[in-house]
Amino acid sequence: FTGAVTDKKGLIEEAEGGTLFLDEIGNLPLPLQSKLLRVLQEKEYRPVGDKKAAKVDTRFITATNKDLPAMVKAGTFREDLFYRLDIFPIHVPPLRERREDIPLLAYHFLRKYSEELGKEVKNISAEAMRILSSCIWPGNIRELENTIQRAILLADNSTIKPEILSFLTLSQTEQIPQNIEELKEIKKDLREKSVEEVERVFVTEALKRNEWNISRAASDVGMQRSNFHALIKKHRVARPK
């Protein structure tokens, strides 16, 4: 192209004969979705500044934390591209649904960042690990990674203790109540602002578990539909678009 002084291979060309991983595919703008679709369908692409199309033999793996079927319905993700990609989907559950992985991941990040930051932090106390294991982790593994990194910076000895994790918010450290009785129990000891937060998370997670079906979600948590719907309106909980 104009101004270029050397040839530089693009990602697709670099991955020729191998595998190309595209993270957060749900963030790809529609114009680029069309170009990717052509690569997948025709197995060819046109390098920048070249008049001829080049053949490609590359396996594509994509990942996203977005609801692609919902995006297809909303018109923000191409339906034909979705079905091209949806050949062998693998659902990775959120971290809160596989809490047994948290200690392993926590120590992995502890070793990694202790070395990178030049700190001699080697242990996590049992109580601190209990706090980490009870977190909701809306940001999943990346949020846990950032938490461990921050805890290492705050640690003044070789062990991460509960007080170091005081920066975690209520929404991170509270277990999500699974039914109306658990919600009532948790609300007893909370400030008004915290109650609002727990109620909002409670309603949102119940809806997510039941694919945003209000009747099923209400039944799941042991509430009448009208009362559950009142909580939805109170906290303005809406299904993500």
C-alpha positions in Angstrom: 0.0 0.0 0.0 1.1 3.7 -0.4 4.0 4.5 1.9 4.9 0.9 2.7 8.6 0.2 2.5 8.7 -3.5 3.5 6.3 -6.4 3.2 4.6 -7.5 6.4 2.5 -10.6 6.8 -0.9 -10.3 8.3 -2.4 -12.6 10.9 -4.1 -14.8 8.4 -1.0 -15.2 6.3 1.1 -15.9 9.4 -1.4 -18.6 10.5 -1.3 -20.4 7.1 -1.4 -24.2 7.7 -2.1 -23.7 11.4 -4.6 -22.2 13.8 -5.7 -18.6 14.3 -7.5 -17.8 17.6 -9.8 -14.8 17.4 -10.8 -13.6 20.9 -14.0 -11.6 21.6 -15.5 -12.3 18.2 -18.7 -10.7 19.4 -17.0 -7.3 19.3 -16.2 -7.6 15.5 -17.9 -4.8 13.5 -20.3 -5.8 10.8 -18.0 -4.8 7.9 -15.2 -7.0 9.3 -17.7 -9.8 9.9 -18.4 -9.8 6.1 -14.7 -10.1 5.4 -14.2 -12.9 7.9 -17.2 -14.7 6.4 -15.6 -14.6 2.9 -12.4 -16.1 4.3 -14.3 -18.9 5.9 -16.6 -19.6 2.9 -14.2 -19.0 0.0 -11.0 -19.9 1.9 -9.3 -16.8 0.4 -8.6 -13.2 1.2 -7.0 -10.2 -0.4 -3.9 -8.8 1.3 -3.7 -5.0 1.7 -2.4 -3.4 -1.4 -2.7 -6.6 -3.5 -5.1 -6.9 -6.5 -5.2 -10.7 -6.4 -6.9 -12.9 -3.8 -4.7 -15.4 -1.9 -5.8 -18.8 -0.8 -5.8 -19.7 2.8 -5.6 -23.0 4.7 -6.1 -22.0 8.3 -8.2 -23.4 11.1 -10.1 -20.7 13.1 -11.0 -20.8 16.8 -13.1 -18.0 18.2 -14.2 -17.0 21.7 -16.7 -14.6 23.2 -18.5 -13.8 26.4 -21.5 -12.3 24.6 -24.8 -13.9 23.7 -24.3 -14.4 19.9 -27.8 -15.8 19.2 -29.2 -12.7 20.8 -26.9 -10.5 18.8 -28.1 -12.3 15.6 -31.7 -11.5 16.5 -30.8 -7.9 17.2 -29.0 -7.7 13.8 -25.6 -6.9 15.3 -24.0 -10.2 14.4 -24.4 -11.9 11.0 -26.5 -15.0 11.1 -24.5 -16.7 8.3 -21.2 -16.0 10.1 -22.7 -17.3 13.4 -23.5 -20.7 11.8 -20.1 -20.8 10.1 -18.5 -20.5 13.5 -20.9 -22.6 15.5 -19.6 -25.9 14.3 -18.2 -27.3 17.6 -19.1 -24.9 20.4 -17.6 -25.4 23.9 -19.3 -23.7 26.8 -17.0 -22.6 29.5 -19.0 -22.1 32.7 -18.4 -18.9 34.7 -15.9 -19.1 37.5 -18.7 -19.0 40.2 -20.0 -22.3 38.8 -16.6 -24.0 39.2 -15.3 -22.8 42.5 -13.1 -25.9 42.8 -10.8 -24.2 40.2 -10.3 -21.1 42.3 -7.5 -22.3 44.6 -5.5 -23.7 41.6 -5.9 -20.5 39.6 -5.2 -18.3 42.6 -1.9 -20.0 43.3 -1.0 -20.0 39.6 -1.4 -16.2 39.5 0.3 -15.9 42.9 3.5 -17.5 41.5 3.3 -15.6 38.2 2.9 -12.1 39.7 5.1 -12.6 42.7 8.0 -13.3 40.4 7.1 -10.5 38.0 6.7 -7.9 40.8 9.7 -9.1 42.7 7.7 -9.9 45.8 8.2 -12.9 48.1 4.5 -13.6 48.5 4.1 -17.4 48.5 1.0 -18.3 50.4 -2.7 -17.5 50.8 -4.2 -18.0 54.2 -7.1 -20.4 54.7 -9.5 -17.6 55.5 -8.4 -15.5 52.5 -8.9 -18.5 50.3 -12.4 -18.9 51.7 -13.2 -15.3 50.7 -11.8 -15.8 47.2 -13.8 -19.1 46.8 -17.0 -17.4 47.9 -16.8 -14.5 45.5 -19.2 -14.2 42.6 -16.5 -13.1 40.1 -18.6 -11.3 37.5 -15.4 -10.7 35.6 -14.4 -14.4 35.8 -10.8 -15.4 35.6 -9.5 -12.0 34.6 -11.0 -10.5 37.7 -9.5 -13.1 39.9 -6.1 -12.5 38.2 -6.3 -8.8 38.8 -7.4 -9.4 42.4 -4.4 -11.6 43.1 -2.0 -9.1 41.5 -3.4 -6.3 43.6 -3.2 -8.4 46.8 0.5 -9.1 46.1 1.2 -5.4 45.8 -0.6 -4.8 49.1 1.0 -7.7 51.0 3.7 -6.8 53.5 4.9 -10.4 54.1 4.8 -13.8 52.4 1.1 -14.5 53.0 -2.1 -12.9 51.6 -4.5 -12.5 54.6 -8.2 -11.6 54.7 -7.5 -7.9 55.6 -5.6 -7.5 52.4 -8.7 -8.4 50.4 -10.8 -5.7 52.1 -10.9 -3.9 48.7 -13.3 -6.5 47.4 -16.9 -5.2 47.1 -20.0 -6.7 48.6 -21.2 -7.8 45.2 -18.0 -9.8 44.7 -17.8 -11.4 48.2 -21.4 -12.3 48.9 -22.7 -15.7 47.9 -25.7 -15.3 45.6 -28.8 -16.3 47.4 -30.5 -19.2 45.6 -34.0 -18.8 47.0 -36.2 -16.3 48.9 -35.3 -17.8 52.3 -31.6 -17.3 51.7 -32.2 -13.8 50.5 -34.2 -12.9 53.7 -31.4 -14.4 55.9 -28.7 -12.3 54.1 -30.7 -9.1 54.3 -30.9 -9.2 58.1 -27.3 -8.0 58.5 -27.0 -5.6 55.6 -27.2 -1.9 55.3 -29.9 -0.5 53.0 -27.6 0.1 50.1 -26.1 -3.4 50.4 -29.6 -4.9 50.5 -30.4 -3.2 47.2 -27.3 -4.6 45.6 -27.9 -8.2 46.8 -31.5 -8.1 45.7 -30.5 -6.9 42.2 -27.9 -9.7 41.9 -30.4 -12.2 43.3 -33.0 -11.3 40.6 -30.5 -11.1 37.8 -28.9 -14.5 38.5 -32.3 -16.2 38.9 -33.3 -14.9 35.5 -30.0 -16.0 33.9 -30.4 -19.5 35.3 -33.8 -19.7 33.7 -33.0 -18.2 30.4 -34.8 -14.9 31.4 -38.2 -16.7 31.8 -39.8 -14.8 34.6 -42.3 -17.5 35.6 -39.6 -20.2 35.8 -37.2 -17.9 37.7 -39.9 -17.0 40.2 -40.7 -20.7 40.8 -37.0 -21.5 41.0 -36.5 -19.1 43.9 -39.8 -19.9 45.6 -41.6 -16.6 45.0 -44.9 -15.7 43.5 -44.6 -14.4 40.0 -46.1 -11.0 40.9 -43.7 -10.5 43.8 -40.7 -11.5 41.7 -41.8 -9.2 38.8 -42.0 -6.4 41.4 -38.3 -6.9 42.2 -37.5 -6.9 38.5 -39.2 -3.5 38.2 -37.7 -2.2 41.4 -34.2 -2.8 40.3 -34.8 -2.2 36.6 -33.3 -5.5 35.7 -33.4 -6.0 31.9 -32.2 -8.7 29.6 -28.9 -7.7 27.8 -29.5 -6.8 24.2 
